[in-house]
Amino acid sequence: SAAMVAAEVATPVATQPKAMSPSSVTVAVEDILYEEDLLRNAFSLKYWMRYLDAKRKTPAASRNVLFERALKHLPGSYKLWRMYMRERREQLKGQCPLGAAHAQEVLVFQRA
């Protein structure tokens, strides 16, 4: 079970910042239950929403990785895309619109 979690987390995602790539993500002990639920059914919006809710206080980069993982399994989920795009907009408030972070956000919006 832990090997499958590591394989899932290690899947590359093109739009993630270099500092927080999925291959460098480790699963915390408190996340194991969520990861096991997702191993059983990665296409369950309910499981992804529960996991995202539990991680709402974590740094933006780790939430972005979690959103990207969820969207890999549920690319047609309007609810996930809307939450992710809203959160990305909040992360960029007050930043220069010509920066690299805004270029990443444009890529996310184009994929949606």
C-alpha positions in Angstrom: 0.0 0.0 0.0 2.8 2.4 0.9 4.6 1.6 -2.4 1.5 2.5 -4.4 1.2 5.8 -2.5 4.8 6.6 -3.3 4.2 5.7 -7.0 1.1 8.0 -7.1 2.9 10.9 -5.4 5.9 10.4 -7.7 3.9 11.0 -10.9 5.3 14.1 -12.6 3.0 17.1 -13.1 4.2 19.7 -15.7 2.8 22.8 -14.1 4.2 22.5 -10.6 6.9 24.8 -9.3 10.3 23.2 -9.3 10.7 23.6 -5.5 7.6 21.4 -4.8 7.5 18.8 -7.5 5.4 15.7 -6.7 8.5 13.5 -6.8 9.8 15.4 -3.8 6.6 15.1 -1.8 6.5 12.7 1.1 3.3 11.5 2.7 2.9 12.6 6.3 1.6 10.1 8.9 -1.7 12.1 9.3 -2.2 11.8 5.5 -2.0 8.1 5.2 -5.8 7.5 5.7 -6.6 10.0 2.9 -4.0 8.4 0.6 -5.4 4.9 1.3 -8.9 6.1 0.5 -7.5 7.6 -2.8 -5.7 4.3 -3.6 -9.1 2.5 -3.3 -10.9 5.1 -5.5 -8.9 7.9 -7.0 -11.9 9.0 -9.0 -14.0 9.9 -6.0 -14.5 13.7 -5.7 -15.6 13.2 -2.1 -12.3 11.7 -1.1 -10.3 14.5 -2.9 -12.5 17.2 -1.3 -12.1 15.7 2.1 -8.3 15.6 1.7 -8.1 19.2 0.4 -10.3 20.3 3.3 -7.9 18.6 5.8 -4.9 20.3 4.1 -6.4 23.8 4.0 -3.8 25.2 6.5 -0.8 23.8 4.6 1.5 25.9 2.4 0.2 26.9 -1.1 2.7 24.8 -2.9 1.7 21.6 -1.3 -2.0 22.3 -1.9 -1.2 23.1 -5.5 0.4 19.6 -5.8 -2.7 18.0 -4.2 -5.0 19.9 -6.6 -2.9 18.8 -9.6 -3.1 15.2 -8.5 -6.9 15.4 -8.0 -7.3 17.1 -11.4 -5.2 14.3 -13.1 -7.9 11.8 -12.0 -10.9 14.1 -12.4 -10.1 16.5 -15.3 -13.7 17.2 -15.9 -14.6 18.3 -12.4 -15.9 21.8 -12.5 -15.9 22.0 -8.7 -12.2 21.1 -8.4 -11.2 23.4 -11.3 -13.1 26.3 -9.8 -11.6 25.8 -6.3 -8.1 25.5 -7.7 -8.3 28.6 -9.9 -9.8 30.6 -7.1 -7.0 29.5 -4.8 -4.3 30.3 -7.4 -5.7 33.8 -7.8 -5.6 34.3 -4.1 -2.0 33.2 -4.0 -1.0 35.8 -6.5 -2.7 38.9 -5.0 -0.2 41.7 -4.7 2.4 40.2 -7.0 3.8 41.6 -10.2 1.5 40.5 -13.1 4.6 40.0 -15.3 6.2 37.4 -12.9 6.7 33.7 -13.4 3.9 32.9 -11.0 1.4 34.7 -13.1 2.7 32.8 -16.2 2.0 29.5 -14.3 -1.5 30.7 -13.4 -2.2 31.4 -17.1 -1.2 27.9 -17.9 -3.6 26.5 -15.2 -6.4 28.7 -16.6 -5.7 27.6 -20.1 -5.9 23.9 -19.1 -9.3 24.5 -17.4 
